[in-house]
Amino acid sequence: SYSSIATLTGRSVHRFELDVNQDYQINIQTLDSVYQEAIDSGRNPKILILNSPCNPVGNISSKEELKLVAQWAKEKDIYILSDEIYSLVTHDGFTHHTIAEYYPEKTIIFGGLSKHLSLGGWRFGMAILPKGDESISLIQSFQSIAGSIWSCVPGPIQYTAILAYSGNRNIDDYIKTCTKIHGIRTHYVHGKLSSMGLTSPKPSGAFYIYPSFKKWSTKLEKMGITTCEELSTYLLDHYSIATLPGSAFGDDTNNLCLRLSTSFLDMETDDQAQKILDAYSEENDPKLFMEKHHPRTTLFLEKMRKFIAEINE
Ligand SMILES: Cc1ncc(COP(=O)(O)O)c(C=O)c1O
């Protein structure tokens, strides 16, 4: 969405690659060479957009990585838009860090209700701006954009947001429980896919898995699949598996990556969600919790196994 929004507002977009062989960490040399290319072509990049924990990879930027990026951005006097909407959804001892710690003067943090509170579709976003006069004029710009485009957040959602950010203990407990369930489910699916030969970084946050099918590219070609879009469509048409192609995130289509989301399976209605919450509080063993209470996740894994068998036929 960020690149389409930038294009809509007449800005140019300069993408820098994150390499799977470097665990999708930001490489300052790559970032800098994309920046220099933009300068050489007469552009003057002013904003760097970051996202950690990351959709689609599910990784978290380390402190060291963020310090280097902050130092680089400071030298170039670049604003950072840091999308931290998954900051409360971190797994297994991983901690979220914000780049605002190292570059408070020009970092704007974005967040919202939908991820940690399982409120997908509740349109509420928030921004934390740096102190200072520049932010006052930015707030005025935000207000005029919001006022002209969507007018305001609907009243009931505003009340929800007040409650969500009120420091309520029950809500904090709910967030922790949901995050634990996301972690169990995401790692379970990741482990099962790995055992089928589908490698991808082990997610440390959010609820996504980003496997590549590239090692099967020759076999897939024989099935008429040469791009990640074709792969995604094939899975939908033949196996009723919904995925997003990596190209939707700017990835090279020949990498044959797909973004899988584990958040919605088996929790599509409030009743189903409550059943999973109840089962979680009764079942201590994560493996049994998955096997006994996640029939559609199991079905998804069976279908994926069949698809991989078909590729290898
Ligand atoms: C990184 C990131 N930022 C922002 C959003 C927007 O979230 P929402 O529109 O649900 O508030 C999403 C949703 O998928 C996301 O993945």
The ligand as an SDF file (V2000), in Angstrom:
LIG
                    3D

 16 16  0  0  0  0  0  0  0  0999 V2000
    2.4520   -3.6940    8.0590 C   0  0  0  0  0  0  0  0  0  0  0  0
    1.0150   -3.2800    8.0760 C   0  0  0  0  0  0  0  0  0  0  0  0
    0.6970   -2.0090    8.3560 N   0  0  0  0  0  0  0  0  0  0  0  0
   -0.5900   -1.5920    8.3970 C   0  0  0  0  0  0  0  0  0  0  0  0
   -1.6220   -2.4700    8.1380 C   0  0  0  0  0  0  0  0  0  0  0  0
   -3.0320   -1.9220    8.1580 C   0  0  0  0  0  0  0  0  0  0  0  0
   -3.7920   -2.4390    9.1480 O   0  0  0  0  0  0  0  0  0  0  0  0
   -5.3350   -2.0030    9.3470 P   0  0  0  0  0  0  0  0  0  0  0  0
   -5.7530   -1.3650    8.0700 O   0  0  0  0  0  0  0  0  0  0  0  0
   -6.0500   -3.2850    9.6030 O   0  0  0  0  0  0  0  0  0  0  0  0
   -5.3670   -1.0960   10.4940 O   0  0  0  0  0  0  0  0  0  0  0  0
   -1.3480   -3.7990    7.8320 C   0  0  0  0  0  0  0  0  0  0  0  0
   -2.4310   -4.7500    7.5480 C   0  0  0  0  0  0  0  0  0  0  0  0
   -2.2660   -5.8450    7.0870 O   0  0  0  0  0  0  0  0  0  0  0  0
    0.0050   -4.2230    7.8130 C   0  0  0  0  0  0  0  0  0  0  0  0
    0.3460   -5.4980    7.5560 O   0  0  0  0  0  0  0  0  0  0  0  0
  1  2  1  0
  2  3  1  0
  2 15  2  0
  3  4  2  0
  4  5  1  0
  5  6  1  0
  5 12  2  0
  6  7  1  0
  7  8  1  0
  8  9  2  0
  8 10  1  0
  8 11  1  0
 12 13  1  0
 12 15  1  0
 13 14  2  0
 15 16  1  0
M  END
$$$$
